[in-house]
């Protein structure tokens, strides 16, 4: 991280401080955002976002124009076992950042999730739909949304879902690794959403920030599918012969409950910044083509 002290000379580009910059989303969007912003990356080892004093120090010395908070506890099942940590990182810390940013006249963007919804609706969720999360992860992210919007009148909350990308673990890398190691996989077929390529979040986030938008926006690739349909599509594109068995959420018995339907309606984004996201199949195709060797031969993070 660059620890330069902010100066008052005119800036050619707005300064964007990104927490959690080495995570899956940050890894895929920082280079793309660099054309619009002067990026200041920050990782967890440099800044514990739950520490208000450290936040005051970092934001006071760096003085970004906008803070993009990507730091989060995203392991949905692990959140069930570590509830206090999940609420502290995903909820309370977001509120701390929003407080500081508002006081220092710094813009703020908070990345949220489709898991704030319960999945009972059977048409895409709009920003106005009532939230009702089923898991600790979903509740902690909803708390983050509430605290950010209550503390910072011009904050931007971006909800996305089913994110994958280069340089990190995702459904795609996990299902391919399991198939390669075992020759067969079981994938839920009763959860529907929109696979979203992390790199595709850069353009809408930049456009929303530059347009001065605030409040909640849904940002995903277009279309929808089940996890089972996504797995089948991936195996077909990679020419992998795999026994892919559809199972129910009940059969899979994951620790955290997921919404059965969480497709997000992105009409508000399209209308407000005149931007259409490409369909999920096109995005997956590009990702697989540019990353096929890494996906196919990625080792388990638990092996040496």
C-alpha positions in Angstrom: 0.0 0.0 0.0 1.2 3.5 -0.8 1.4 5.4 2.5 1.9 8.8 1.0 0.4 11.8 2.7 -2.5 13.4 0.9 -1.6 16.8 -0.7 -3.9 19.5 -1.9 -2.7 19.8 -5.5 -5.4 19.2 -8.1 -5.7 15.5 -9.0 -5.9 14.2 -12.5 -8.1 11.4 -11.3 -10.2 10.9 -8.1 -8.4 8.9 -5.5 -10.0 5.5 -4.7 -9.0 3.7 -1.5 -9.9 0.0 -1.7 -10.1 -2.2 1.4 -9.8 -6.0 0.8 -8.0 -5.2 -2.4 -6.4 -8.6 -2.6 -9.7 -10.5 -2.4 -11.5 -12.1 -5.4 -13.4 -8.9 -6.4 -10.4 -6.6 -5.8 -8.0 -8.8 -7.8 -10.3 -8.6 -10.8 -11.4 -5.0 -10.8 -8.4 -2.9 -9.6 -6.7 -2.8 -13.0 -9.9 -2.0 -14.7 -10.7 0.8 -12.3 -7.3 2.4 -12.7 -8.4 4.1 -15.9 -10.9 6.2 -13.9 -9.2 6.4 -10.5 -5.9 6.7 -8.7 -6.1 3.4 -6.9 -4.8 3.0 -3.3 -5.0 -0.8 -2.5 -5.2 -1.9 1.1 -5.2 -5.4 2.5 -6.3 -6.8 5.9 -2.7 -7.1 7.3 -2.4 -3.3 6.9 -5.7 -2.3 8.2 -8.2 -4.0 10.5 -11.4 -2.2 9.5 -13.0 -3.0 12.8 -10.5 -0.7 14.5 -12.0 2.8 14.5 -8.8 4.5 15.5 -6.9 2.8 12.7 -9.6 3.9 10.3 -9.3 7.5 11.4 -5.6 7.3 10.9 -5.7 5.7 7.5 -8.4 7.8 6.0 -7.0 10.9 7.6 -3.5 10.4 6.1 -4.5 9.1 2.7 -7.6 11.3 2.2 -9.1 9.4 -0.7 -12.1 10.9 -2.6 -13.9 7.6 -2.3 -13.6 4.4 -0.2 -14.6 1.1 -1.8 -15.0 -1.4 1.0 -14.4 -4.9 -0.3 -13.1 -6.3 3.0 -15.6 -8.9 4.3 -16.1 -12.3 5.7 -17.5 -14.1 2.7 -17.4 -17.8 3.7 -21.1 -18.3 4.1 -21.0 -21.5 6.1 -18.1 -20.3 8.3 -20.2 -17.3 9.3 -22.6 -19.7 11.0 -19.8 -20.8 13.4 -18.3 -17.4 13.9 -21.3 -15.2 14.2 -19.7 -12.5 16.3 -16.9 -12.0 13.8 -19.2 -12.0 10.8 -21.4 -9.2 12.3 -18.3 -7.3 13.5 -16.6 -7.4 10.0 -19.6 -7.3 7.7 -21.8 -5.1 9.7 -20.2 -3.0 12.5 -17.0 -2.3 10.6 -19.0 -1.0 7.6 -20.7 1.4 9.9 -17.4 2.6 11.4 -16.1 3.3 7.9 -19.2 5.1 6.9 -19.1 7.3 10.0 -15.5 8.3 9.3 -16.0 8.8 5.6 -19.1 11.0 6.2 -17.2 13.2 8.7 -14.3 13.6 6.3 -16.5 14.2 3.2 -15.2 11.0 1.6 -17.5 9.0 -0.7 -18.2 5.4 0.2 -19.1 2.2 -1.7 -20.2 -1.0 0.1 -20.4 -4.3 -1.7 -23.3 -6.4 -0.6 -25.1 -9.6 -1.7 -28.2 -11.3 -2.9 -28.2 -13.3 0.4 -30.1 -10.4 2.0 -33.2 -11.9 0.4 -35.1 -15.0 1.4 -35.7 -16.4 -2.1 -39.5 -16.7 -1.7 -40.1 -14.3 -4.6 -40.2 -15.9 -8.1 -39.3 -12.8 -10.1 -36.1 -10.8 -10.0 -35.6 -8.8 -6.8 -35.6 -5.0 -7.1 -33.9 -2.6 -4.8 -37.2 -1.8 -3.2 -38.1 -5.4 -2.2 -38.0 -6.2 1.5 -34.9 -8.0 2.7 -35.2 -11.1 4.9 -31.9 -13.0 5.0 -31.8 -16.7 6.0 -28.2 -16.9 7.1 -25.7 -15.2 9.4 -23.8 -14.0 6.4 -26.9 -12.5 4.9 -28.0 -10.9 8.2 -24.5 -9.5 8.7 -24.4 -8.0 5.2 -27.9 -6.5 5.7 -26.6 -4.9 8.9 -23.7 -3.5 7.0 -26.1 -2.0 4.4 -28.3 -0.4 7.1 -25.3 1.1 9.0 -23.7 2.5 5.9 -26.9 4.1 4.6 -27.8 5.5 8.0 -24.3 6.9 8.7 -23.5 8.3 5.2 -26.2 10.2 3.3 -24.5 9.8 -0.1 -23.1 6.2 0.3 -23.5 3.7 -2.5 -24.5 0.1 -1.8 -23.9 -2.3 -4.7 -25.5 -5.8 -4.4 -24.1 -8.5 -6.6 -24.2 -12.3 -6.5 -22.6 -15.7 -7.5 -19.2 -14.0 -8.1 -16.3 -15.7 -9.7 -13.0 -14.5 -11.3 -9.3 -14.9 -11.7 -7.0 -15.6 -8.8 -9.3 -17.0 -6.2 -11.7 -19.7 -5.2 -15.2 -19.8 -6.5 -17.9 -22.2 -7.4 -16.3 -22.8 -10.8 -12.8 -23.7 -9.4 -14.3 -25.9 -6.7 -16.7 -27.8 -9.0 -14.0 -28.4 -11.6 -11.5 -29.5 -9.0 -14.0 -32.0 -7.5 -14.9 -33.3 -10.9 -11.2 -33.7 -11.9 -10.4 -35.5 -8.6 -13.5 -37.7 -8.3 -15.0 -37.8 -11.8 -18.4 -37.0 -10.4 -20.1 -34.1 -8.6 -23.3 -33.4 -6.9 -24.7 -29.9 -7.5 -27.9 -28.3 -6.2 -30.6 -27.7 -8.7 -33.1 -25.8 -6.6 -31.2 -22.5 -6.2 -31.4 -20.0 -9.0 -29.3 -16.8 -9.4 -27.0 -15.0 -11.8 -23.3 -16.0 -12.2 -21.4 -12.7 -12.2 -17.8 -12.2 -13.4 -16.0 -10.1 -10.9 -14.2 -8.1 -13.6 -17.5 -7.0 -15.0 -18.3 -5.1 -11.8 -15.6 -2.5 -12.5 -17.4 -0.6 -15.2 -20.8 -0.1 -13.4 -19.1 0.7 -10.1 -17.0 3.4 -11.8 -20.0 4.8 -13.7 -22.2 4.9 -10.5 -19.4 6.7 -8.6 -18.6 9.2 -11.3 -22.4 9.9 -11.7 -22.6 10.6 -8.0 -25.3 8.0 -7.4 -26.2 6.9 -3.9 -28.5 4.3 -2.3 -28.8 0.7 -3.3 -28.1 -0.7 -6.8 -28.2 -4.2 -8.1 -25.3 -5.1 -10.4 -24.9 -8.5 -12.0 -24.5 -10.1 -15.4 -27.8 -10.8 -17.1 -29.8 -13.9 -17.3 -30.1 -16.7 -14.7 -29.6 -20.4 -14.0 -29.3 -22.9 -11.3 -26.0 -24.0 -9.8 -26.6 -27.4 -11.6 -27.1 -25.7 -14.9 -24.0 -23.6 -14.4 -21.9 -26.7 -13.6 -23.2 -28.5 -16.8 -22.4 -25.4 -18.8 -18.8 -25.3 -17.4 -18.1 -29.0 -18.1 -19.5 -28.6 -21.6 -17.2 -25.6 -22.4 -14.2 -27.4 -20.9 -15.0 -30.6 -22.7 -15.0 -32.6 -19.5 -16.8 -35.9 -19.2 -18.3 -35.7 -15.7 -21.1 -37.5 -13.9 -23.0 -34.4 -12.7 -25.9 -35.3 -10.4 -28.6 -32.8 -9.4 -29.4 -32.7 -5.7 -31.7 -30.7 -3.5 -30.6 -28.2 -0.9 -32.0 -30.5 1.7 -29.9 -33.4 0.4 -26.8 -31.3 0.3 -27.4 -30.1 3.9 -25.1 -27.1 3.9 -24.6 -25.4 7.3 -26.0 -22.0 6.1 -29.4 -21.8 4.4 -29.4 -20.2 1.0 -32.2 -18.4 -0.9 -33.8 -20.7 -3.5 -34.3 -17.8 -5.9 -32.1 -14.7 -5.7 -32.0 -13.2 -9.2 -31.4 -9.4 -9.0 -33.3 -6.9 -11.2 -30.7 -4.5 -12.6 -33.2 -2.1 -14.3 -32.4 0.8 -12.0 -28.7 0.6 -12.9 -29.5 0.4 -16.6 -31.8 3.4 -16.5 -29.6 5.6 -14.3 -26.2 5.1 -16.0 -27.3 3.7 -19.4 -25.3 0.5 -19.0 -26.2 -3.1 -19.9 -24.3 -6.0 -18.5 -23.5 -8.9 -20.8 -25.2 -12.3 -20.3 -23.7 -14.7 -17.9 -22.8 -17.2 -20.6 -20.6 -14.8 -22.5 -18.9 -13.8 -19.3 -18.2 -17.4 -18.3 -16.9 -18.2 -21.8 -14.4 -15.4 -21.6 -13.3 -16.4 -18.1 -12.8 -20.0 -19.1 -11.0 -19.2 -22.3 -8.5 -16.9 -20.5 -8.1 -19.0 -17.4 -8.6 -22.6 -18.5 -5.3 -24.0 -17.5 -5.4 -22.5 -14.0 -9.0 -23.7 -13.5 -8.3 -27.2 -14.7 -5.1 -27.7 -12.8 -5.7 -25.6 -9.7 -4.8 -27.6 -6.6 -6.9 -27.7 -3.5 -5.9 -24.9 -1.1 -5.6 -27.5 1.6 -2.9 -29.5 -0.2 0.8 -28.7 -0.3 
